[in-house]
């Protein structure tokens, strides 16, 4: 249940072929060899509108799915896979390589009337089933209406259908399973594609004890009497020319690539204009100011300062709450390092979709081992600001934001437990994360903090006056919160198109593979944030307002406000969450993502502004 943020690839608009790590070697099957079918959680599908955020275990008793003999067996999963809600279990399906079969009986299920109400509600909420066969998710072959490209949609397949008759939803109880295989030779085959097409069949026949898989009547569960019906499936093997190493290409589909390109080009134009504008300001305005400030008229004994030079004795004065500011910047730098390293891992193909939960695993590992970055940055920022209470600063750097984030996730986890959702994080996983935090992350944060103390504070280019200046009134748009909101518009504008697809992936269980666009968007947003923050702080200093420290952090993190507002719009336009639990989950996760975005943008804005001001004030001569 951790934030799912920035992934990978610089190369192209659509990702390249999947790259496989050692340990994910292909498996060769011989004719008649059993192919394991695993089942995952039931998740709501994003069709017209998303109606729920609660997922359910496949063997939730109220679904009455067929179980294997001896009960389902839990499959080993990575820590990231568990955090993202996967609960992979064995199933009773019998598939054998190259053996086609029709109308196989899985079991006869009896659904009481009370559970029929539960199942019908899940059908109306567009819940989908998820099978995993040879590491590939179950999918349906679809055609992109805009590009004409044929791809495999890995959302799963529908639990039922309520479009024909919304008042009487039909339960899909027959599954046509198609296995695409690639022949290495006459006796060795590899699975390269999995497609499942569900059907609703009232297969109970009075003339036979077995099921009739070709009945024309759909199966509607009665909510007034108990229901008895068969679960059946058919298996067909289809030859394919796709080699095993390219089997994920059909899944890696980028929706609306023209929109991605338009957004990216538009963002590049924005950031190019900003860089040009800031460059002109620095070249023409500041250069003239520096030349004028450094020119001494020998005929005059006193030279009158004005503009940003007038506050040279105040600009590096200690701000309010320097300890909190240093903790914010340190934790933001920690998150930035996580994003950068995750991008590098993705660049080299280590986040293959064949490794379920690899993204969350890498993010968790980076968070654990890069606590030293947060401690180092917080220490140096606090020393530069003139703080001397390093012990509480060290404690806050190591525990403040992890405690806040864990508390938010813990409260949301309680709602998941109350709703009986499979996505609730198990106690063992929570304990493992806490051990990583206490045994690895906190000690590394302490080590990084002392390493920062060893390097000491950055040297400021000008001295601070003993008596602070009075601050004249300033325009409304340079006030703290107005400037933060205005400054966040451009970074958000550079990313809002990609944000739509990311939200669809996070909340709609839709796979997102436009990693090249996302990587470039991240770079553009970071550069835009730094540029906008420096520009606003320059205007603030020209207005003789020298309290820039908190303003630079708030302006840099201002895009978080627009991100949250966009999330509210997305909820109103694309979601139709009926339950209170789903609404709480959505806004809880949205607030968490906005908080992380605030820290990332704020640290970029503060650090870039500080070094820009050091360079600026080191260029003038002060008496």
Residue, then its C-alpha position, 0 to 999 in steps of 0.5 A: x500500500x505504498x505510493x506508486x510513483x515514477x518508473x523508467x525508460x528514456x528511450x522511446x514513446x513506447x517501452x522496448x521488449x521486456x528484460x528478464x532477470x536471472x531466476x525468471x528463466x523460461x520453462x519448457x513444457x512437454x506434451x501432457x505436462x501439467x500447467x499450473x493455474x494460480x488465482x489472484x484477488x478479485x479487483x474492480x475494473x475501470x470500464x466506464x466508471x470505477x465503482x469500488x476500491x476494495x478487492x477480495x480474496x478469490x476464495x472469499x467464502x461468499x463467492x463459493x468458487x471451486x477449491x482444489x482438493x486439500x484446500x488452496x495453497x498460498x504461493x510465495x510472493x515478494x514483499x512488494x507484491x504483498x503490499x500491492x494487494x496480490x494474494x496468489x493461491x493454487x486452483x483446481x484447474x487442470x491444464x496440460x500442454x497441447x491437450x485441448x478440452x471442452x466443457x470440463x466440470x470444475x465443481x457444482x457450486x451452491x450459493x445461498x440467497x444471501x450470498x447471491x446478493x453479495x455476488x450480484x453487487x460485485x457484478x454491478x461494481x464490475x469486479x474482475x477475476x485474475x488468473x496467472x498461468x506461467x507468470x502471465x496474467x489472464x487477459x482479453x484480446x482487444x483492439x485500440x480504437x485510435x491506433x488500431x493496434x491489437x493488444x492483450x488487456x491484463x485487467x482480468x475478465x469480468x465476474x459477470x455481466x449487468x449490461x444486458x439487464x441491470x436488474x438481473x446481473x448474469x454470473x460468468x460461470x464458464x471460462x474459455x481459456x486460450x493458451x498461446x504457445x511457441x514451439x522450440x522443437x517437436x516436443x518442447x513448448x513455451x507459453x507466450x500468451x494467456x487469454x480468458x473469455x468468460x460466459x454466463x451459461x445456465x448449464x444445469x440440465x434436467x435431462x443430464x447429471x452433467x453440465x451443458x456448456x452450450x446452453x443459450x440461457x444465461x445464469x442469473x442468481x436468485x436472491x430469494x432462493x438458493x442457487x445450484x449451478x456448475x463451474x466449467x471451463x474449456x482449454x484451447x492451445x494456439x500456436x504463435x510465432x512470438x518467442x518467449x523473450x518477447x511475450x510481454x510485448x503484447x501486454x505493454x500497450x500505451x494508450x493514446x500515444x499522441x496524447x502522451x506526445x502532445x503532453x510531453x512536447x507541451x511540457x518541453x515548450x513550457x520548460x524551455x520558455x521558463x529557462x529562457x525567461x529566467x536566463x534573460x532575467x539573470x543575464x540582463x537584469x541581474x548582470x546589470x545590477x551586479x555591475x552597478x552594485x560593484x561600480x564605486x563612484x570615487x566622488x561619493x563616499x556612500x553608495x545607496x543600495x536598492x533592490x535585492x542587494x538592499x537585503x544582502x544582510x538579511x537574506x541568510x538570516x535564520x528563518x522561523x522553525x529552522x528545525x522543521x524546515x531542515x527535516x522537510x528538506x531532508x526527507x524530501x531529498x530522501x524521496x528524490x533519491x528514491x525516484x532517481x535510483x528507481x529510474x536507473x533500475x528501470x532504465x536497465x530493465x530491472x523492473x520487468x513486469x514478469x517480476x510481480x511487485x518489483x516496483x514496490x520492492x525496489x521503492x521499499x529497498x531504496x527507502x530503507x537504504x537511502x535514509x542516510x541521504x535524508x540524514x545528511x541533507x537535514x544535518x547540513x541544512x540545519x547547520x547552515x541555518x544556524x541551528x544548534x539543537x542537533x539531537x532533536x533534529x536527528x530524531x525528527x529526521x529519522x522518525x517524523x515522516x515515516x511515522x506520519x506515513x505509517x499512521x495514514x497507511x495503518x488507518x487505511x488498513x483498518x478500513x480494509x480489514x473492516x471491509x474484509x478486503x484482501x488488500x489489507x496488509x498482513x501483520x507479518x508484513x507490517x512487522x517486517x517493514x517496521x524491522x527494516x525501519x528500526x534496524x536499517x533505515x534509522x541507523x543509516x539515517x543517524x550515520x548520514x546525519x553525523x556524516x553531514x555534521x562532519x562536513x558542517x554548514x555551507x559558507x554563506x557569501x555575506x554576513x547577517x546584520x545584527x538588527x533585522x530590517x523592516x519589511x515593506x508591504x508587498x503585492x498580493x501575489x508574492x504573499x506566502x500561500x498565493x505565491x505557492x499556489x501560483x508557483x505550482x501551476x506550471x509544474x502541475x501543467x507539465x505533468x497533468x496528462x501523465x497524472x491521469x494515466x497514473x491515477x487510472x493505473x493506481x486506482x483502476x487496476x489498469x497496467x501503465x507501461x508508458x515509462x519513457x513518457x513518465x521518465x521525461x515528464x519527471x525530468x521536466x517537472x523537476x526542472x520546471x519546479x526549480x526554475x519557477x521557485x528561483x524566479x519567484x524568490x528573485x521577485x520576492x527579494x526585489x520587493x525587499x522581502x528576505x524571508x525566502x526559506x519557507x517560501x521557496x519550499x512552499x512554492x516548490x511543493x505548490x504543485x501538490x495543491x493542484x494534484x489534490x484538486x485534480x484528484x478531486x476532479x478525477x473522483x467526481x468525473x471518473x469514479x462512482x464510489x458507492x461505499x464509504x470505505x472506498x471514498x475514505x481509501x481514495x482520499x486517504x491515498x490521494x492525500x498521501x501521494x500529494x504529501x509525498x509530492x509536496x516533499x519532493x517538489x519542496x526540497x527541489x525548490x529549496x535546494x535550487x533556490x539556496x544555491x542560486x542565491x549563494x551564486x548571486x550574492x557571491x557576485x556582488x561586493x559588499x562593504 
